[in-house]
Amino acid sequence: MKTLLLAVGALAAIAQPQEKPADTIAQLSTADLARGKQIYEGHCSLCHGQTGTGGKGPSLAQPTLHRAPDNAALAEVIKNGIQNTEMPGAWQLTDREIWQVAGYVRSLGRTAVVKLPGDPDRGRALYESKGGCAGCHIIRGVGSSLGPELSEIGARRSPDYLRESLVKPGAAVPEGFLIVRVATRDGKVVRGIRANEDTFTIQVRDAANRFHSFRKSDVTSLKKEFNVSIMPGYESKFSASELDDMVAYLASLRGQL
């Protein structure tokens, strides 16, 4: 009978829903994050940059990290490194210090949530209708890949940046979206986004999202248009309140479903 009761008790324990472990990073204080920054600058910035924008190591200033999709994975990477790469483990740090660094790294890739005057729901309706934005951008798997993916743009960029990108797109061209104009010996001219370039070739994606590849030996003119975007400005297309709504919607896109 005692054995049966123990078995029943064990099954009941298994059946109980497991409590989700506390998010250690969410519990860090301002002092913890300051200590995390201090450790990061002393141990990590040489490879990842002072502000996490990358260098010898990859950029950490982004909401989602490929090697660390959640906070527990991030702490594990910091503690043990990544096998067969140049990323070493932080054997000299305590568990508390590892979490402090992890908290600071997470802060590098997320802008603060601020109260904005616009309405995100109205902004979403504008995005889907009047703005025609899905023809160039993807949000949560929906849209076209000609422009930057926007599912986490609110976590990556400040509201001021988002407003400027709507009003003056050329002043806020994202990295990797340089406009080029290529002319070839046979008279072909293509203008679009530089997809890739090396010593001998250049690849361009035009406004119709078609890819073109050129050998530089066949190119007679290659013009790089800095501070220029194929995205139109919306200052005259949207009213002031509509711009507020669009900014509020884009700022709300922080990667959550």
C-alpha positions in Angstrom: 0.0 0.0 0.0 2.8 2.4 0.9 4.5 1.7 -2.5 1.2 2.4 -4.3 0.8 5.7 -2.4 4.4 6.8 -3.3 3.7 5.9 -7.0 0.5 7.9 -7.0 2.3 10.8 -5.4 5.1 10.7 -8.0 2.6 10.7 -10.8 0.7 13.6 -9.3 3.9 15.6 -9.0 4.7 14.9 -12.7 1.2 15.9 -13.7 1.5 19.2 -11.9 2.3 22.1 -14.3 5.9 23.1 -13.8 6.4 26.7 -12.8 8.3 28.7 -15.3 11.7 29.6 -13.9 12.2 33.2 -12.9 13.8 35.5 -15.5 17.1 36.3 -13.8 17.8 39.2 -16.2 14.4 40.8 -15.4 15.5 40.8 -11.7 18.7 42.6 -12.2 19.1 46.1 -10.6 20.5 49.2 -12.2 23.7 48.5 -10.3 23.8 45.0 -11.7 23.6 46.3 -15.2 26.3 48.9 -14.5 28.5 46.1 -13.3 27.6 44.1 -16.3 28.7 47.0 -18.6 32.0 47.3 -16.7 32.8 43.6 -17.1 31.7 43.7 -20.8 33.9 46.6 -21.6 36.9 44.8 -19.9 36.4 41.4 -21.4 34.1 41.5 -24.4 34.4 44.9 -26.2 37.7 44.0 -27.9 35.8 41.6 -30.2 32.2 42.8 -30.0 32.8 46.6 -29.9 32.2 49.1 -27.1 28.5 49.4 -27.9 28.1 45.8 -29.2 28.0 46.7 -32.8 30.6 44.1 -33.7 34.1 43.9 -35.0 36.2 40.7 -34.8 33.1 39.1 -33.2 29.5 39.5 -34.3 27.2 42.4 -33.4 25.3 42.0 -30.2 23.2 45.1 -30.6 20.1 43.3 -31.8 17.0 41.9 -30.1 17.5 38.4 -31.3 20.9 36.6 -31.1 21.3 33.5 -33.3 23.4 31.6 -30.7 21.4 32.8 -27.7 17.6 32.8 -28.5 16.7 33.1 -24.8 18.4 34.4 -21.7 19.4 31.0 -20.3 21.2 30.3 -23.6 22.9 33.7 -23.5 24.3 33.0 -20.0 25.5 29.6 -21.2 27.4 31.1 -24.1 29.0 33.7 -21.9 30.0 31.0 -19.3 31.2 28.2 -21.6 32.0 30.0 -24.9 31.2 28.4 -28.3 33.1 25.3 -29.2 35.3 25.4 -32.3 35.1 29.2 -32.5 37.2 32.1 -31.1 34.5 32.7 -28.4 36.1 31.6 -25.1 34.3 30.8 -21.9 34.3 33.3 -19.0 35.7 30.8 -16.5 36.9 33.7 -14.3 33.4 35.1 -13.7 31.0 34.1 -11.0 27.5 33.0 -11.9 26.2 36.4 -10.7 28.7 38.3 -12.9 27.7 36.1 -15.9 24.1 37.2 -15.5 25.1 40.8 -15.1 26.9 40.7 -18.4 24.0 38.8 -20.0 21.6 41.6 -18.8 23.9 44.3 -20.2 24.2 42.5 -23.5 20.4 42.2 -23.8 20.1 46.0 -23.1 22.4 46.7 -26.1 19.8 45.3 -28.5 16.6 46.9 -27.2 15.5 50.5 -27.2 13.4 51.7 -24.2 9.7 51.6 -24.4 8.4 55.2 -24.4 4.9 56.8 -24.5 4.1 58.1 -27.9 1.2 60.3 -29.1 0.1 58.1 -32.0 -2.3 55.1 -32.0 -0.5 51.7 -33.0 -3.8 50.2 -34.3 -4.5 53.1 -36.6 -0.8 53.0 -37.7 -1.1 49.3 -38.5 -4.2 50.1 -40.7 -2.2 52.8 -42.5 0.8 50.4 -43.0 -1.5 47.8 -44.6 -3.4 50.2 -46.8 -2.4 53.7 -47.5 1.3 53.2 -46.9 1.7 50.2 -49.2 4.6 49.2 -47.0 4.1 45.4 -47.3 5.3 45.6 -50.9 8.8 46.2 -49.6 8.9 45.0 -46.0 8.2 41.9 -44.0 6.5 41.8 -40.6 6.2 38.3 -39.0 6.6 36.5 -42.3 4.1 38.7 -44.3 5.3 41.0 -47.1 8.2 41.4 -49.5 12.0 41.4 -48.7 13.0 44.3 -50.9 13.4 46.5 -47.8 14.5 45.8 -44.2 12.6 43.2 -42.1 10.5 45.1 -39.5 9.3 42.5 -37.0 11.7 43.8 -34.3 12.2 47.4 -35.6 10.7 49.0 -32.5 13.3 47.2 -30.3 16.1 48.2 -32.6 15.4 51.8 -33.5 14.2 54.8 -31.5 11.0 56.6 -32.3 13.0 59.6 -33.7 14.8 57.3 -36.1 11.6 55.7 -37.2 10.0 59.1 -37.9 13.0 60.3 -39.8 13.0 57.1 -41.9 9.4 57.9 -42.9 9.9 61.6 -43.6 13.5 61.6 -45.0 14.4 58.0 -46.0 17.7 59.0 -47.5 18.9 60.3 -44.1 18.3 57.0 -42.4 19.4 54.4 -44.9 20.0 51.1 -43.1 23.4 49.3 -43.5 23.3 46.9 -46.4 20.9 49.0 -48.5 23.3 51.1 -50.5 21.8 52.3 -53.9 24.0 51.7 -57.0 23.6 52.4 -60.7 25.4 50.0 -63.0 25.9 50.6 -66.7 27.5 47.9 -68.9 29.3 47.8 -72.3 26.2 46.5 -74.0 24.1 49.4 -72.9 22.3 47.8 -70.0 21.6 50.1 -67.1 20.4 48.8 -63.7 19.7 50.8 -60.6 18.9 49.2 -57.3 20.2 47.9 -53.9 23.7 46.5 -53.8 23.2 42.9 -52.7 26.9 41.9 -52.8 30.2 43.2 -54.2 33.7 41.8 -54.4 36.8 42.6 -56.4 35.5 41.1 -59.7 31.7 41.2 -59.5 28.7 43.1 -58.2 25.1 41.9 -57.6 22.2 44.3 -57.6 18.5 43.9 -56.6 16.3 46.3 -58.5 13.0 47.9 -57.5 11.1 44.9 -58.8 13.1 42.6 -56.4 15.0 41.0 -59.3 18.6 40.1 -59.0 21.3 41.1 -61.5 24.9 40.0 -61.5 27.7 41.8 -63.3 31.4 41.2 -64.0 33.2 44.4 -63.3 35.2 43.9 -66.5 31.9 44.4 -68.4 30.9 47.5 -66.4 31.5 50.9 -67.8 30.0 52.9 -65.0 29.4 52.1 -61.3 27.8 54.9 -59.3 27.2 54.6 -55.6 24.4 56.8 -54.3 25.0 57.6 -50.7 22.2 59.0 -48.5 19.7 57.9 -51.1 16.8 55.4 -50.6 14.4 53.8 -53.1 11.8 54.2 -50.3 9.5 57.2 -50.9 9.1 59.9 -48.3 5.7 60.0 -46.5 5.8 63.6 -45.2 3.4 64.8 -47.9 1.4 61.5 -48.1 0.5 61.3 -44.4 -1.0 64.0 -42.2 0.8 64.8 -38.9 -1.5 62.6 -36.9 -1.1 59.7 -39.4 2.7 60.0 -39.1 2.3 59.8 -35.3 0.2 56.7 -35.7 2.7 55.1 -38.1 5.6 55.8 -35.7 3.6 54.3 -32.8 2.9 51.2 -34.8 6.5 50.7 -35.9 7.7 51.3 -32.3 5.4 48.6 -31.1 7.0 46.0 -33.2 9.4 44.4 -30.7 9.5 40.8 -31.9 6.6 39.5 -29.8 3.8 37.5 -31.5 
